[in-house]
Amino acid sequence: MKTIFGVLLGLFLSLSLAAQQIQQVPLIEVEGYAERKINPDEAVFSISLMEKSLKVSEATAILNKKTQRLADALKKGKIKDYKLVADNFSVNVNTVYRSGTARDSGYVARQVLRIITSPTNEDLQKIVEAIEESGDMSYQLNFGIAESTRKSLEDTLLAEALKNAEAKAILIGNTLGIRGLTVFHVMMEADYRPNPVNVAFAKMASEAADMLIQPDDQTIGKRVFVKYTY
């Protein structure tokens, strides 16, 4: 017991000493930032399916039929350049509350379908029609920036953010007559991902009409915090 106490005491003293030493180091702390404004390059129709049944197999089979109906409708509409993705499948016990008493009544199966395409796809209206023809499905359209686009910019934005921080530190050093700046610590802010822009729309009066939607630019940024010592 004494040995454990001694080890903990030694660790505490070491950490305290290290903290004091850091406080004694002369530092210049700066923030660096870089950003890009980008046109959304991805349009995503998110479709939520739900089915209740006394058996899991029955609920799952119905969801599969709805998914197949949607896939067939998209093919029938001869829609170009899209991906139909099924994910977030789940099954939960359907609990019903009556007179303050909980009672299990079969199962609830849920499935999320996503139709991914380009915001400039001329078949956006056809996709809406295909969804509505496939049955009772709730859906929404979001415009956002694809993961591949974000990743392709990460290194560029990081380098620009670090250069921005360096320029600020040099400016401070030159103004105050400080020479010999060296990097002491670098911390990156967690990646910021802009929320997709949700678009509410009504079905066009004419089936031949174009869906005219021009989503606003979105900003991707990279922020760093750099400490320089001298």
DOKE-968293 format. One line per field, with one value per atom (N, C-alpha, C): chain; x, y, z; residue number from 1; atom name. Coordinates in nm, 3 decimals. Layout:
<nodes>
mol	A_...
X	X_...
Y	Y_...
Z	Z_...
seq	NUM_...
atom	CA_...
</nodes>
This chain:
<nodes>
mol	A_A_A_A_A_A_A_A_A_A_A_A_A_A_A_A_A_A_A_A_A_A_A_A_A_A_A_A_A_A_A_A_A_A_A_A_A_A_A_A_A_A_A_A_A_A_A_A_A_A_A_A_A_A_A_A_A_A_A_A_A_A_A_A_A_A_A_A_A_A_A_A_A_A_A_A_A_A_A_A_A_A_A_A_A_A_A_A_A_A_A_A_A_A_A_A_A_A_A_A_A_A_A_A_A_A_A_A_A_A_A_A_A_A_A_A_A_A_A_A_A_A_A_A_A_A_A_A_A_A_A_A_A_A_A_A_A_A_A_A_A_A_A_A_A_A_A_A_A_A_A_A_A_A_A_A_A_A_A_A_A_A_A_A_A_A_A_A_A_A_A_A_A_A_A_A_A_A_A_A_A_A_A_A_A_A_A_A_A_A_A_A_A_A_A_A_A_A_A_A_A_A_A_A_A_A_A_A_A_A_A_A_A_A_A_A_A_A_A_A_A_A_A_A_A_A_A_A_A_A_A_A_A_A_A_A_A_A_A_A_A_A_A_A_A_A_A_A_A_A_A_A_A_A_A_A_A_A_A_A_A_A_A_A_A_A_A_A_A_A_A_A_A_A_A_A_A_A_A_A_A_A_A_A_A_A_A_A_A_A_A_A_A_A_A_A_A_A_A_A_A_A_A_A_A_A_A_A_A_A_A_A_A_A_A_A_A_A_A_A_A_A_A_A_A_A_A_A_A_A_A_A_A_A_A_A_A_A_A_A_A_A_A_A_A_A_A_A_A_A_A_A_A_A_A_A_A_A_A_A_A_A_A_A_A_A_A_A_A_A_A_A_A_A_A_A_A_A_A_A_A_A_A_A_A_A_A_A_A_A_A_A_A_A_A_A_A_A_A_A_A_A_A_A_A_A_A_A_A_A_A_A_A_A_A_A_A_A_A_A_A_A_A_A_A_A_A_A_A_A_A_A_A_A_A_A_A_A_A_A_A_A_A_A_A_A_A_A_A_A_A_A_A_A_A_A_A_A_A_A_A_A_A_A_A_A_A_A_A_A_A_A_A_A_A_A_A_A_A_A_A_A_A_A_A_A_A_A_A_A_A_A_A_A_A_A_A_A_A_A_A_A_A_A_A_A_A_A_A_A_A_A_A_A_A_A_A_A_A_A_A_A_A_A_A_A_A_A_A_A_A_A_A_A_A_A_A_A_A_A_A_A_A_A_A_A_A_A_A_A_A_A_A_A_A_A_A_A_A_A_A_A_A_A_A_A_A_A_A_A_A_A_A_A_A_A_A_A_A_A_A_A_A_A_A_A_A_A_A_A_A_A_A_A_A_A_A_A_A_A_A_A_A_A_A_A_A_A_A_A_A_A_A_A_A_A_A_A_A_A_A_A_A_A_A_A_A_A_A_A_A_A_A_A_A_A_A_A_A_A_A_A_A_A_A_A_A_A_A_A_A_A_A_A_A_A_A_A_A_A_A_A_A_A_A_A_A_A_A_A_A_A_A_A_A_A_A_A_A_A_A_A_A_A_A_A_A_A_A_A
X	0.083_0.000_0.087_0.194_0.284_0.355_0.387_0.456_0.369_0.241_0.148_0.133_0.121_0.107_0.231_0.345_0.469_0.479_0.437_0.440_0.346_0.223_0.126_0.175_0.237_0.289_0.401_0.487_0.596_0.545_0.441_0.382_0.319_0.250_0.186_0.290_0.399_0.504_0.570_0.587_0.649_0.561_0.430_0.338_0.334_0.334_0.331_0.457_0.573_0.699_0.699_0.646_0.640_0.550_0.437_0.345_0.411_0.489_0.558_0.663_0.733_0.836_0.774_0.658_0.590_0.547_0.497_0.453_0.568_0.693_0.809_0.863_0.818_0.865_0.796_0.870_0.807_0.739_0.614_0.536_0.462_0.446_0.354_0.251_0.125_0.019_-0.063_-0.078_-0.152_-0.248_-0.346_-0.444_-0.429_-0.429_-0.422_-0.548_-0.593_-0.719_-0.712_-0.776_-0.787_-0.923_-0.980_-1.112_-1.129_-1.229_-1.269_-1.421_-1.472_-1.615_-1.637_-1.725_-1.742_-1.889_-1.915_-2.050_-2.081_-2.197_-2.233_-2.222_-2.161_-2.142_-2.217_-2.308_-2.381_-2.524_-2.619_-2.760_-2.803_-2.861_-2.897_-3.044_-3.119_-3.257_-3.253_-3.295_-3.299_-3.442_-3.461_-3.595_-3.602_-3.702_-3.718_-3.833_-3.803_-3.904_-3.927_-4.050_-4.082_-4.196_-4.186_-4.291_-4.306_-4.433_-4.462_-4.523_-4.483_-4.537_-4.514_-4.591_-4.575_-4.449_-4.396_-4.275_-4.167_-4.044_-3.933_-3.921_-3.937_-3.922_-4.025_-4.147_-4.252_-4.222_-4.181_-4.148_-4.031_-3.931_-3.814_-3.852_-3.936_-3.978_-4.053_-4.137_-4.212_-4.118_-4.020_-3.922_-3.844_-3.808_-3.736_-3.821_-3.953_-4.041_-4.051_-4.057_-4.063_-3.934_-3.822_-3.693_-3.687_-3.736_-3.735_-3.827_-3.942_-4.033_-3.966_-3.894_-3.824_-3.716_-3.639_-3.534_-3.593_-3.707_-3.773_-3.825_-3.878_-3.930_-3.819_-3.703_-3.590_-3.542_-3.540_-3.501_-3.605_-3.732_-3.840_-3.832_-3.794_-3.784_-3.659_-3.574_-3.451_-3.365_-3.354_-3.278_-3.129_-3.051_-2.907_-2.826_-2.709_-2.607_-2.657_-2.693_-2.735_-2.691_-2.690_-2.665_-2.778_-2.830_-2.930_-2.861_-2.856_-2.784_-2.881_-2.873_-2.956_-2.866_-2.900_-2.820_-2.907_-2.846_-2.914_-3.039_-3.027_-3.138_-3.142_-3.263_-3.276_-3.412_-3.416_-3.541_-3.552_-3.666_-3.689_-3.824_-3.833_-3.962_-4.062_-4.181_-4.286_-4.359_-4.327_-4.387_-4.505_-4.620_-4.743_-4.782_-4.817_-4.857_-5.008_-5.072_-5.216_-5.247_-5.315_-5.353_-5.233_-5.121_-5.000_-4.924_-4.966_-4.898_-4.829_-4.704_-4.629_-4.654_-4.673_-4.700_-4.631_-4.561_-4.494_-4.595_-4.587_-4.680_-4.604_-4.531_-4.458_-4.329_-4.292_-4.164_-4.181_-4.086_-4.079_-3.946_-3.954_-3.833_-3.819_-3.697_-3.670_-3.553_-3.562_-3.458_-3.445_-3.322_-3.298_-3.240_-3.302_-3.252_-3.200_-3.091_-3.037_-3.016_-3.067_-3.041_-2.941_-2.821_-2.713_-2.688_-2.686_-2.663_-2.599_-2.596_-2.536_-2.644_-2.613_-2.712_-2.753_-2.669_-2.698_-2.766_-2.798_-2.864_-3.002_-3.024_-3.149_-3.267_-3.238_-3.344_-3.388_-3.359_-3.400_-3.552_-3.625_-3.771_-3.820_-3.754_-3.791_-3.767_-3.662_-3.636_-3.749_-3.794_-3.907_-4.029_-4.056_-4.173_-4.159_-4.037_-4.015_-4.040_-3.996_-4.020_-4.169_-4.240_-4.382_-4.464_-4.416_-4.486_-4.461_-4.360_-4.321_-4.400_-4.490_-4.571_-4.557_-4.601_-4.602_-4.462_-4.383_-4.245_-4.220_-4.168_-4.128_-3.983_-3.954_-3.820_-3.787_-3.657_-3.610_-3.488_-3.465_-3.352_-3.250_-3.125_-3.017_-2.906_-2.851_-2.734_-2.614_-2.504_-2.386_-2.259_-2.150_-2.019_-1.976_-1.939_-1.903_-1.777_-1.768_-1.652_-1.522_-1.525_-1.405_-1.356_-1.449_-1.411_-1.345_-1.402_-1.343_-1.202_-1.185_-1.054_-0.949_-0.989_-0.894_-0.842_-0.916_-0.877_-0.807_-0.810_-0.760_-0.615_-0.526_-0.383_-0.359_-0.427_-0.410_-0.452_-0.569_-0.619_-0.531_-0.482_-0.394_-0.266_-0.206_-0.084_-0.109_-0.221_-0.254_-0.281_-0.347_-0.374_-0.244_-0.149_-0.021_0.059_0.053_0.121_0.059_-0.073_-0.143_-0.099_-0.086_-0.040_0.104_0.187_0.328_0.340_0.261_0.266_0.227_0.126_0.085_0.196_0.258_0.365_0.483_0.519_0.631_0.599_0.474_0.432_0.443_0.396_0.405_0.552_0.634_0.775_0.846_0.824_0.890_0.844_0.716_0.663_0.721_0.740_0.790_0.941_1.007_1.152_1.196_1.115_1.147_1.206_1.317_1.383_1.392_1.419_1.442_1.319_1.207_1.085_1.096_1.058_1.052_0.919_0.869_0.741_0.755_0.665_0.665_0.552_0.435_0.320_0.220_0.162_0.061_-0.062_-0.178_-0.303_-0.400_-0.466_-0.564_-0.704_-0.789_-0.929_-0.995_-1.092_-1.164_-1.223_-1.218_-1.266_-1.410_-1.434_-1.570_-1.634_-1.751_-1.826_-1.955_-1.969_-2.092_-2.213_-2.321_-2.444_-2.502_-2.553_-2.617_-2.734_-2.756_-2.867_-2.992_-3.091_-3.217_-3.304_-3.364_-3.446_-3.588_-3.682_-3.823_-3.880_-3.955_-4.007_-4.140_-4.215_-4.343_-4.328_-4.411_-4.406_-4.444_-4.370_-4.395_-4.533_-4.594_-4.727_-4.720_-4.613_-4.598_-4.490_-4.516_-4.418_-4.294_-4.308_-4.194_-4.113_-4.162_-4.093_-3.962_-3.865_-3.736_-3.740_-3.667_-3.655_-3.540_-3.573_-3.472_-3.429_-3.319_-3.267_-3.120_-3.081_-2.942_-2.895_-2.839_-2.796_-2.682_-2.679_-2.573_-2.439_-2.332_-2.198_-2.187_-2.102_-2.072_-1.924_-1.891_-1.753_-1.689_-1.571_-1.491_-1.369_-1.346_-1.236_-1.145_-1.023_-0.926_-0.865_-0.866_-0.815_-0.707_-0.597_-0.489_-0.453_-0.396_-0.348_-0.200_-0.115_0.029_0.091_0.179_0.255_0.402_0.455_0.597_0.672_0.790_0.877_0.994_1.060_1.175_1.275
Y	-0.119_0.000_0.126_0.123_0.237_0.256_0.144_0.152_0.222_0.183_0.244_0.393_0.426_0.567_0.647_0.586_0.654_0.680_0.580_0.595_0.707_0.709_0.812_0.951_0.960_1.088_1.137_1.044_1.081_1.127_1.058_1.096_1.234_1.261_1.391_1.503_1.479_1.581_1.604_1.496_1.509_1.592_1.565_1.640_1.787_1.812_1.950_2.025_1.956_2.017_2.046_1.951_1.969_2.087_2.100_2.211_2.344_2.348_2.471_2.509_2.408_2.434_2.490_2.435_2.484_2.628_2.660_2.796_2.894_2.848_2.935_2.958_2.878_2.893_3.013_3.110_3.224_3.177_3.211_3.161_3.273_3.253_3.331_3.233_3.253_3.163_3.229_3.160_3.216_3.112_3.161_3.075_3.092_2.979_2.984_2.927_2.988_2.943_2.954_2.858_2.859_2.802_2.852_2.804_2.809_2.735_2.735_2.738_2.817_2.815_2.728_2.628_2.527_2.510_2.493_2.459_2.316_2.290_2.152_2.063_1.948_1.857_1.726_1.724_1.600_1.633_1.567_1.577_1.441_1.440_1.313_1.315_1.222_1.200_1.096_1.134_1.041_0.994_0.863_0.805_0.713_0.736_0.656_0.557_0.431_0.325_0.265_0.232_0.168_0.069_-0.046_-0.148_-0.221_-0.240_-0.314_-0.449_-0.550_-0.684_-0.768_-0.875_-0.965_-1.050_-1.062_-1.141_-1.054_-1.076_-1.001_-1.029_-1.154_-1.192_-1.122_-1.107_-1.041_-0.893_-0.827_-0.684_-0.661_-0.748_-0.735_-0.758_-0.855_-0.886_-0.769_-0.702_-0.587_-0.472_-0.448_-0.342_-0.373_-0.498_-0.538_-0.514_-0.540_-0.518_-0.369_-0.283_-0.139_-0.090_-0.143_-0.106_-0.147_-0.267_-0.316_-0.234_-0.192_-0.107_0.024_0.082_0.207_0.185_0.078_0.049_0.031_-0.038_-0.060_0.072_0.159_0.288_0.376_0.372_0.451_0.401_0.270_0.214_0.247_0.238_0.268_0.414_0.504_0.644_0.678_0.577_0.594_0.708_0.709_0.813_0.781_0.884_0.866_0.910_0.851_0.895_0.906_0.795_0.794_0.664_0.664_0.543_0.528_0.407_0.376_0.295_0.351_0.288_0.261_0.140_0.103_0.087_0.156_0.143_0.171_0.160_0.186_0.099_-0.026_-0.119_-0.156_-0.157_-0.192_-0.256_-0.340_-0.404_-0.388_-0.337_-0.319_-0.377_-0.413_-0.462_-0.346_-0.372_-0.271_-0.271_-0.172_-0.163_-0.068_-0.117_-0.038_-0.010_0.114_0.152_0.174_0.100_0.113_0.120_0.226_0.247_0.240_0.295_0.299_0.169_0.069_-0.061_-0.085_-0.127_-0.155_-0.298_-0.312_-0.445_-0.459_-0.570_-0.595_-0.642_-0.579_-0.614_-0.626_-0.733_-0.756_-0.675_-0.638_-0.572_-0.455_-0.365_-0.251_-0.258_-0.268_-0.271_-0.136_-0.083_0.046_0.034_0.111_0.110_0.250_0.295_0.423_0.397_0.456_0.448_0.585_0.585_0.712_0.703_0.802_0.815_0.929_0.896_0.993_1.029_1.156_1.202_1.340_1.406_1.540_1.647_1.763_1.871_1.921_1.897_1.944_1.837_1.724_1.618_1.666_1.654_1.699_1.610_1.497_1.402_1.413_1.523_1.537_1.524_1.587_1.579_1.437_1.366_1.227_1.140_1.171_1.095_1.116_1.242_1.271_1.189_1.187_1.113_0.964_0.911_0.768_0.734_0.821_0.798_0.798_0.897_0.909_0.797_0.742_0.631_0.499_0.496_0.370_0.338_0.428_0.402_0.513_0.485_0.583_0.592_0.687_0.702_0.848_0.872_1.007_1.028_1.147_1.171_1.319_1.348_1.486_1.492_1.609_1.629_1.720_1.676_1.754_1.775_1.897_1.926_1.941_1.875_1.883_1.862_1.845_1.825_1.681_1.615_1.474_1.454_1.338_1.305_1.310_1.263_1.263_1.405_1.499_1.640_1.697_1.669_1.720_1.666_1.535_1.474_1.531_1.561_1.614_1.752_1.824_1.959_1.964_1.854_1.856_1.901_1.840_1.873_2.018_2.064_2.202_2.301_2.278_2.369_2.366_2.247_2.237_2.317_2.303_2.377_2.527_2.572_2.714_2.766_2.685_2.726_2.740_2.648_2.656_2.778_2.806_2.925_3.052_3.051_3.165_3.189_3.080_3.091_3.141_3.090_3.131_3.280_3.328_3.469_3.559_3.516_3.594_3.597_3.481_3.475_3.562_3.560_3.642_3.791_3.827_3.967_4.013_3.928_3.962_3.974_3.877_3.878_4.002_4.035_4.153_4.282_4.289_4.410_4.430_4.319_4.327_4.308_4.291_4.274_4.139_4.037_3.902_3.822_3.757_3.678_3.530_3.447_3.305_3.228_3.253_3.179_3.034_2.942_2.800_2.742_2.643_2.583_2.502_2.526_2.456_2.353_2.387_2.296_2.331_2.228_2.247_2.165_2.225_2.153_2.188_2.085_2.106_2.097_2.186_2.179_2.062_2.000_1.890_1.938_1.852_1.891_1.938_2.052_2.105_2.059_2.000_1.956_2.034_2.114_2.192_2.102_2.144_2.066_2.072_1.960_1.963_2.060_2.124_2.217_2.140_2.147_2.079_2.167_2.105_2.179_2.125_2.211_2.175_2.220_2.136_2.171_2.105_2.160_2.103_2.037_1.940_1.872_1.968_1.963_2.053_2.028_2.135_2.122_2.042_2.059_1.985_1.881_1.760_1.654_1.684_1.769_1.800_1.917_1.980_2.098_2.058_2.149_2.124_2.168_2.098_2.139_2.238_2.365_2.470_2.501_2.441_2.462_2.498_2.608_2.651_2.662_2.557_2.560_2.659_2.721_2.815_2.743_2.821_2.767_2.728_2.630_2.591_2.611_2.634_2.665_2.548_2.509_2.408_2.479_2.462_2.531_2.439_2.487_2.414_2.515_2.481_2.573_2.503_2.575_2.520_2.622_2.571_2.657_2.621_2.721_2.697_2.785_2.722_2.795_2.801_2.921_2.942_2.986_2.932_2.975_3.053_3.128_3.211_3.228
Z	0.000_0.000_0.000_0.085_0.092_-0.042_-0.107_-0.235_-0.340_-0.346_-0.441_-0.412_-0.283_-0.243_-0.283_-0.267_-0.303_-0.452_-0.532_-0.677_-0.722_-0.665_-0.700_-0.660_-0.542_-0.496_-0.588_-0.629_-0.719_-0.854_-0.903_-1.032_-1.024_-0.912_-0.893_-0.890_-0.818_-0.809_-0.945_-1.022_-1.153_-1.247_-1.243_-1.327_-1.287_-1.159_-1.110_-1.154_-1.145_-1.186_-1.336_-1.414_-1.559_-1.594_-1.523_-1.548_-1.516_-1.408_-1.370_-1.473_-1.526_-1.626_-1.754_-1.792_-1.911_-1.893_-1.773_-1.745_-1.753_-1.726_-1.727_-1.868_-1.966_-2.103_-2.166_-2.223_-2.290_-2.419_-2.434_-2.548_-2.619_-2.748_-2.830_-2.885_-2.853_-2.897_-3.006_-3.119_-3.232_-3.287_-3.358_-3.425_-3.575_-3.646_-3.792_-3.852_-3.962_-4.021_-4.173_-4.239_-4.384_-4.421_-4.530_-4.570_-4.720_-4.765_-4.906_-4.912_-5.003_-5.031_-5.154_-5.140_-5.244_-5.276_-5.403_-5.443_-5.399_-5.339_-5.305_-5.429_-5.411_-5.525_-5.506_-5.409_-5.382_-5.341_-5.404_-5.367_-5.314_-5.195_-5.130_-5.091_-5.147_-5.104_-4.992_-4.874_-4.760_-4.740_-4.744_-4.738_-4.616_-4.533_-4.411_-4.429_-4.406_-4.415_-4.276_-4.247_-4.120_-4.141_-4.077_-4.090_-3.957_-3.915_-3.793_-3.829_-3.754_-3.777_-3.653_-3.642_-3.527_-3.539_-3.661_-3.685_-3.749_-3.709_-3.767_-3.915_-3.954_-4.094_-4.183_-4.132_-4.211_-4.229_-4.122_-4.129_-4.225_-4.216_-4.303_-4.449_-4.473_-4.611_-4.673_-4.595_-4.647_-4.681_-4.593_-4.621_-4.749_-4.768_-4.889_-5.014_-5.003_-5.117_-5.150_-5.047_-5.070_-5.136_-5.089_-5.148_-5.294_-5.324_-5.461_-5.549_-5.495_-5.574_-5.612_-5.517_-5.546_-5.651_-5.637_-5.735_-5.874_-5.883_-6.013_-6.070_-5.983_-6.030_-6.084_-6.020_-6.067_-6.204_-6.221_-6.350_-6.457_-6.421_-6.515_-6.561_-6.471_-6.505_-6.587_-6.612_-6.689_-6.633_-6.501_-6.433_-6.443_-6.468_-6.491_-6.369_-6.359_-6.265_-6.120_-6.062_-5.922_-5.857_-5.723_-5.646_-5.545_-5.533_-5.432_-5.323_-5.202_-5.092_-4.978_-4.922_-4.807_-4.685_-4.576_-4.454_-4.332_-4.215_-4.087_-4.068_-4.103_-4.079_-3.931_-3.873_-3.732_-3.706_-3.604_-3.561_-3.410_-3.364_-3.221_-3.182_-3.056_-3.005_-3.006_-3.054_-3.058_-2.924_-2.843_-2.709_-2.712_-2.668_-2.666_-2.521_-2.493_-2.358_-2.353_-2.266_-2.247_-2.098_-2.063_-1.923_-1.831_-1.879_-1.797_-1.791_-1.870_-1.870_-2.003_-1.999_-2.121_-2.166_-2.296_-2.351_-2.486_-2.504_-2.632_-2.735_-2.854_-2.960_-3.092_-3.107_-3.231_-3.239_-3.363_-3.387_-3.484_-3.475_-3.567_-3.641_-3.773_-3.856_-3.927_-3.926_-3.990_-4.087_-4.191_-4.294_-4.353_-4.373_-4.439_-4.577_-4.678_-4.815_-4.855_-4.931_-4.981_-5.131_-5.200_-5.343_-5.359_-5.403_-5.411_-5.557_-5.586_-5.722_-5.717_-5.831_-5.840_-5.831_-5.770_-5.765_-5.903_-6.001_-6.136_-6.223_-6.161_-6.236_-6.286_-6.414_-6.473_-6.434_-6.372_-6.337_-6.191_-6.123_-5.984_-5.969_-6.059_-6.051_-6.076_-6.167_-6.193_-6.070_-5.995_-5.872_-5.773_-5.760_-5.672_-5.714_-5.842_-5.893_-5.867_-5.882_-5.859_-5.712_-5.621_-5.479_-5.448_-5.502_-5.474_-5.536_-5.646_-5.711_-5.639_-5.552_-5.488_-5.362_-5.322_-5.204_-5.102_-4.982_-4.874_-4.813_-4.862_-4.814_-4.777_-4.657_-4.619_-4.662_-4.714_-4.765_-4.756_-4.770_-4.776_-4.867_-4.923_-5.013_-4.945_-4.940_-4.882_-4.985_-4.986_-5.068_-4.977_-5.012_-4.928_-5.009_-4.936_-4.997_-4.974_-5.080_-5.073_-4.989_-4.925_-4.841_-4.921_-5.044_-5.127_-5.154_-5.170_-5.193_-5.069_-4.951_-4.827_-4.807_-4.830_-4.808_-4.903_-5.026_-5.124_-5.086_-5.002_-4.961_-4.826_-4.751_-4.614_-4.603_-4.683_-4.674_-4.715_-4.819_-4.865_-4.759_-4.699_-4.596_-4.471_-4.434_-4.317_-4.338_-4.458_-4.487_-4.483_-4.538_-4.539_-4.398_-4.315_-4.178_-4.099_-4.119_-4.051_-4.098_-4.228_-4.280_-4.223_-4.208_-4.151_-4.007_-3.930_-3.791_-3.787_-3.876_-3.880_-3.912_-4.007_-4.044_-3.927_-3.850_-3.733_-3.628_-3.606_-3.505_-3.546_-3.675_-3.723_-3.709_-3.740_-3.727_-3.581_-3.490_-3.347_-3.305_-3.349_-3.312_-3.365_-3.492_-3.551_-3.483_-3.450_-3.386_-3.247_-3.176_-3.038_-3.029_-3.144_-3.142_-3.089_-3.112_-3.064_-3.180_-3.159_-3.263_-3.221_-3.318_-3.291_-3.249_-3.314_-3.282_-3.328_-3.242_-3.278_-3.229_-3.302_-3.268_-3.139_-3.047_-2.918_-2.912_-2.968_-2.960_-3.071_-3.130_-3.235_-3.201_-3.212_-3.190_-3.303_-3.356_-3.462_-3.406_-3.450_-3.412_-3.484_-3.421_-3.486_-3.616_-3.719_-3.851_-3.845_-3.908_-3.914_-4.043_-4.030_-4.148_-4.156_-4.262_-4.273_-4.284_-4.219_-4.227_-4.367_-4.418_-4.550_-4.549_-4.663_-4.676_-4.713_-4.623_-4.648_-4.736_-4.836_-4.930_-4.926_-4.894_-4.898_-5.031_-5.095_-5.227_-5.250_-5.344_-5.383_-5.519_-5.546_-5.673_-5.784_-5.892_-6.003_-6.063_-6.111_-6.170_-6.298_-6.371_-6.496_-6.480_-6.527_-6.514_-6.596_-6.697_-6.782_-6.728_-6.622_-6.569_-6.503_-6.507_-6.444_-6.299_-6.215_-6.075_-6.068_-6.053_-6.054_-5.911_-5.868_-5.733_-5.744_-5.680_-5.680_-5.535_-5.480_-5.340_-5.319_-5.201_-5.168_-5.148_-5.164_-5.138_-4.991_-4.965_-4.828_-4.802_-4.677_-4.640_-4.566_-4.612_-4.543_-4.484_-4.356_-4.292_-4.212_-4.188_-4.106_-4.008_-3.879_-3.777_-3.694_-3.669_-3.587_-3.479_-3.371_-3.262_-3.240_-3.256_-3.250_-3.142_-3.063_-2.962_-3.007_-3.010_-3.044_-2.919_-2.904_-2.794_-2.850_-2.764_-2.807_-2.695
seq	1_1_1_2_2_2_3_3_3_4_4_4_5_5_5_6_6_6_7_7_7_8_8_8_9_9_9_10_10_10_11_11_11_12_12_12_13_13_13_14_14_14_15_15_15_16_16_16_17_17_17_18_18_18_19_19_19_20_20_20_21_21_21_22_22_22_23_23_23_24_24_24_25_25_25_26_26_26_27_27_27_28_28_28_29_29_29_30_30_30_31_31_31_32_32_32_33_33_33_34_34_34_35_35_35_36_36_36_37_37_37_38_38_38_39_39_39_40_40_40_41_41_41_42_42_42_43_43_43_44_44_44_45_45_45_46_46_46_47_47_47_48_48_48_49_49_49_50_50_50_51_51_51_52_52_52_53_53_53_54_54_54_55_55_55_56_56_56_57_57_57_58_58_58_59_59_59_60_60_60_61_61_61_62_62_62_63_63_63_64_64_64_65_65_65_66_66_66_67_67_67_68_68_68_69_69_69_70_70_70_71_71_71_72_72_72_73_73_73_74_74_74_75_75_75_76_76_76_77_77_77_78_78_78_79_79_79_80_80_80_81_81_81_82_82_82_83_83_83_84_84_84_85_85_85_86_86_86_87_87_87_88_88_88_89_89_89_90_90_90_91_91_91_92_92_92_93_93_93_94_94_94_95_95_95_96_96_96_97_97_97_98_98_98_99_99_99_100_100_100_101_101_101_102_102_102_103_103_103_104_104_104_105_105_105_106_106_106_107_107_107_108_108_108_109_109_109_110_110_110_111_111_111_112_112_112_113_113_113_114_114_114_115_115_115_116_116_116_117_117_117_118_118_118_119_119_119_120_120_120_121_121_121_122_122_122_123_123_123_124_124_124_125_125_125_126_126_126_127_127_127_128_128_128_129_129_129_130_130_130_131_131_131_132_132_132_133_133_133_134_134_134_135_135_135_136_136_136_137_137_137_138_138_138_139_139_139_140_140_140_141_141_141_142_142_142_143_143_143_144_144_144_145_145_145_146_146_146_147_147_147_148_148_148_149_149_149_150_150_150_151_151_151_152_152_152_153_153_153_154_154_154_155_155_155_156_156_156_157_157_157_158_158_158_159_159_159_160_160_160_161_161_161_162_162_162_163_163_163_164_164_164_165_165_165_166_166_166_167_167_167_168_168_168_169_169_169_170_170_170_171_171_171_172_172_172_173_173_173_174_174_174_175_175_175_176_176_176_177_177_177_178_178_178_179_179_179_180_180_180_181_181_181_182_182_182_183_183_183_184_184_184_185_185_185_186_186_186_187_187_187_188_188_188_189_189_189_190_190_190_191_191_191_192_192_192_193_193_193_194_194_194_195_195_195_196_196_196_197_197_197_198_198_198_199_199_199_200_200_200_201_201_201_202_202_202_203_203_203_204_204_204_205_205_205_206_206_206_207_207_207_208_208_208_209_209_209_210_210_210_211_211_211_212_212_212_213_213_213_214_214_214_215_215_215_216_216_216_217_217_217_218_218_218_219_219_219_220_220_220_221_221_221_222_222_222_223_223_223_224_224_224_225_225_225_226_226_226_227_227_227_228_228_228_229_229_229_230_230_230
atom	N_CA_C_N_CA_C_N_CA_C_N_CA_C_N_CA_C_N_CA_C_N_CA_C_N_CA_C_N_CA_C_N_CA_C_N_CA_C_N_CA_C_N_CA_C_N_CA_C_N_CA_C_N_CA_C_N_CA_C_N_CA_C_N_CA_C_N_CA_C_N_CA_C_N_CA_C_N_CA_C_N_CA_C_N_CA_C_N_CA_C_N_CA_C_N_CA_C_N_CA_C_N_CA_C_N_CA_C_N_CA_C_N_CA_C_N_CA_C_N_CA_C_N_CA_C_N_CA_C_N_CA_C_N_CA_C_N_CA_C_N_CA_C_N_CA_C_N_CA_C_N_CA_C_N_CA_C_N_CA_C_N_CA_C_N_CA_C_N_CA_C_N_CA_C_N_CA_C_N_CA_C_N_CA_C_N_CA_C_N_CA_C_N_CA_C_N_CA_C_N_CA_C_N_CA_C_N_CA_C_N_CA_C_N_CA_C_N_CA_C_N_CA_C_N_CA_C_N_CA_C_N_CA_C_N_CA_C_N_CA_C_N_CA_C_N_CA_C_N_CA_C_N_CA_C_N_CA_C_N_CA_C_N_CA_C_N_CA_C_N_CA_C_N_CA_C_N_CA_C_N_CA_C_N_CA_C_N_CA_C_N_CA_C_N_CA_C_N_CA_C_N_CA_C_N_CA_C_N_CA_C_N_CA_C_N_CA_C_N_CA_C_N_CA_C_N_CA_C_N_CA_C_N_CA_C_N_CA_C_N_CA_C_N_CA_C_N_CA_C_N_CA_C_N_CA_C_N_CA_C_N_CA_C_N_CA_C_N_CA_C_N_CA_C_N_CA_C_N_CA_C_N_CA_C_N_CA_C_N_CA_C_N_CA_C_N_CA_C_N_CA_C_N_CA_C_N_CA_C_N_CA_C_N_CA_C_N_CA_C_N_CA_C_N_CA_C_N_CA_C_N_CA_C_N_CA_C_N_CA_C_N_CA_C_N_CA_C_N_CA_C_N_CA_C_N_CA_C_N_CA_C_N_CA_C_N_CA_C_N_CA_C_N_CA_C_N_CA_C_N_CA_C_N_CA_C_N_CA_C_N_CA_C_N_CA_C_N_CA_C_N_CA_C_N_CA_C_N_CA_C_N_CA_C_N_CA_C_N_CA_C_N_CA_C_N_CA_C_N_CA_C_N_CA_C_N_CA_C_N_CA_C_N_CA_C_N_CA_C_N_CA_C_N_CA_C_N_CA_C_N_CA_C_N_CA_C_N_CA_C_N_CA_C_N_CA_C_N_CA_C_N_CA_C_N_CA_C_N_CA_C_N_CA_C_N_CA_C_N_CA_C_N_CA_C_N_CA_C_N_CA_C_N_CA_C_N_CA_C_N_CA_C_N_CA_C_N_CA_C_N_CA_C_N_CA_C_N_CA_C_N_CA_C_N_CA_C_N_CA_C_N_CA_C_N_CA_C_N_CA_C_N_CA_C_N_CA_C_N_CA_C_N_CA_C_N_CA_C_N_CA_C_N_CA_C_N_CA_C_N_CA_C_N_CA_C_N_CA_C_N_CA_C_N_CA_C_N_CA_C_N_CA_C_N_CA_C_N_CA_C_N_CA_C_N_CA_C_N_CA_C_N_CA_C_N_CA_C_N_CA_C_N_CA_C_N_CA_C_N_CA_C_N_CA_C_N_CA_C_N_CA_C_N_CA_C_N_CA_C_N_CA_C_N_CA_C_N_CA_C_N_CA_C_N_CA_C_N_CA_C_N_CA_C_N_CA_C_N_CA_C_N_CA_C
</nodes>
